[in-house]
Amino acid sequence: MKFVFLGTSAGEQYPAFWCRCENCSKARQRGGRNIRKNSCAFISPDTLIDFPPEIFMQAERFSLQVISAEYLLVTHSHEDHFYPWMLGWRRMPSDVTLPPPKNVVGPRFSPLKTLHIYG
């Protein structure tokens, strides 16, 4: 079992998107541990804790295959912890030609295991 924090910040993240203060500017330049994204974690091989809008970018940053997740624990319903619109394509039947409402990600073309969501 491997536990990986994909993000350890609140909704505003750090550096803040709309801030040019000295601290945020330095964090952008330095990168690494100074970059903090929305809270979430992955317990390999199959469990996610929280599901923020940028979960897939965070997983790529750490070279993790969150597509293998079978369990999702949602700690609370704020959109920086649970962004259900990202699940729209996951549930898409293969014969759908139009994207689901509130589309923010691409379709899937392969079968996936059932994702059990707990909160």
C-alpha positions as CSV (number, residue, x, y, z in Angstrom):
1,M,0.0,0.0,0.0
2,K,1.2,3.5,-0.9
3,F,-0.4,6.7,0.3
4,V,0.3,9.8,-1.8
5,F,-0.9,13.3,-1.1
6,L,-1.8,14.8,-4.5
7,G,-2.8,18.1,-2.9
8,T,-2.6,19.6,0.6
9,S,-4.2,23.0,0.2
10,A,-7.7,24.5,0.5
11,G,-9.9,25.9,-2.3
12,E,-7.7,28.9,-3.0
13,Q,-4.5,26.9,-3.5
14,Y,-1.0,28.3,-3.2
15,P,0.3,30.3,-5.0
16,A,-3.1,31.9,-5.3
17,F,-4.4,32.2,-8.9
18,W,-5.1,35.9,-8.7
19,C,-2.3,37.0,-6.4
20,R,1.0,38.7,-7.3
21,C,2.3,39.2,-3.8
22,E,6.0,38.5,-3.1
23,N,5.2,35.1,-1.5
24,C,3.0,33.8,-4.3
25,S,5.5,35.1,-7.0
26,K,8.4,33.3,-5.3
27,A,6.4,30.1,-5.0
28,R,5.7,30.2,-8.8
29,Q,9.4,30.6,-9.5
30,R,10.6,28.0,-7.1
31,G,7.9,25.3,-7.7
32,G,8.3,22.0,-6.0
33,R,7.0,21.8,-2.4
34,N,5.9,25.5,-2.6
35,I,3.0,24.5,-5.0
36,R,-0.1,23.4,-3.2
37,K,-3.2,22.2,-5.0
38,N,-6.7,21.2,-3.8
39,S,-6.7,18.5,-1.1
40,C,-6.8,14.9,-2.3
41,A,-4.9,11.7,-1.9
42,F,-4.5,8.3,-3.5
43,I,-4.0,5.0,-1.7
44,S,-2.7,2.6,-4.2
45,P,-3.8,0.5,-5.8
46,D,-7.5,1.6,-5.8
47,T,-8.7,4.3,-3.4
48,L,-9.1,8.1,-3.8
49,I,-9.7,10.5,-1.0
50,D,-11.6,13.5,-2.4
51,F,-12.1,14.4,-6.0
52,P,-11.2,18.1,-6.9
53,P,-11.5,19.5,-10.4
54,E,-7.8,19.1,-11.1
55,I,-7.5,15.5,-9.9
56,F,-6.2,14.3,-13.2
57,M,-3.5,16.9,-13.6
58,Q,-2.4,16.2,-10.0
59,A,-2.2,12.5,-10.7
60,E,-0.1,13.1,-13.8
61,R,2.2,15.3,-11.8
62,F,2.9,12.3,-9.5
63,S,2.7,9.7,-12.3
64,L,-0.2,7.9,-10.7
65,Q,-2.9,5.9,-12.5
66,V,-6.1,7.1,-10.7
67,I,-8.1,5.5,-13.5
68,S,-7.6,2.3,-11.5
69,A,-9.6,3.7,-8.6
70,E,-12.5,1.5,-7.4
71,Y,-13.3,3.5,-4.2
72,L,-13.7,7.2,-3.6
73,L,-14.1,8.7,-0.1
74,V,-15.5,12.2,-0.2
75,T,-14.6,14.0,3.0
76,H,-17.2,16.8,2.4
77,S,-19.2,18.4,-0.5
78,H,-17.2,21.6,-1.2
79,E,-16.3,21.7,-4.8
80,D,-12.6,21.8,-4.0
81,H,-13.1,18.3,-2.5
82,F,-15.8,16.9,-4.7
83,Y,-16.4,18.0,-8.2
84,P,-18.9,15.5,-9.6
85,W,-19.0,17.0,-13.1
86,M,-15.6,15.2,-13.7
87,L,-17.5,11.9,-13.4
88,G,-19.8,12.7,-16.3
89,W,-17.8,11.0,-19.0
90,R,-17.0,8.0,-16.8
91,R,-20.7,7.0,-16.8
92,M,-21.2,7.8,-20.5
93,P,-22.7,4.8,-22.4
94,S,-20.7,3.9,-25.5
95,D,-23.6,4.9,-27.9
96,V,-23.8,8.5,-26.7
97,T,-22.9,11.0,-29.4
98,L,-23.2,14.3,-27.5
99,P,-21.3,15.2,-24.3
100,P,-23.1,15.1,-21.0
101,P,-24.2,18.3,-19.4
102,K,-21.4,20.4,-17.7
103,N,-18.8,18.6,-19.8
104,V,-15.2,19.4,-18.6
105,V,-13.3,16.3,-19.6
106,G,-12.9,14.0,-22.6
107,P,-14.9,10.8,-23.2
108,R,-13.8,7.3,-22.3
109,F,-13.5,4.5,-24.9
110,S,-12.6,1.6,-22.7
111,P,-14.5,-0.3,-20.0
112,L,-13.8,0.7,-16.3
113,K,-14.4,-1.0,-13.0
114,T,-17.3,0.3,-10.9
115,L,-16.3,3.3,-8.8
116,H,-17.9,3.1,-5.3
117,I,-18.4,6.5,-3.8
118,Y,-18.6,7.0,-0.1
119,G,-19.1,10.3,1.8
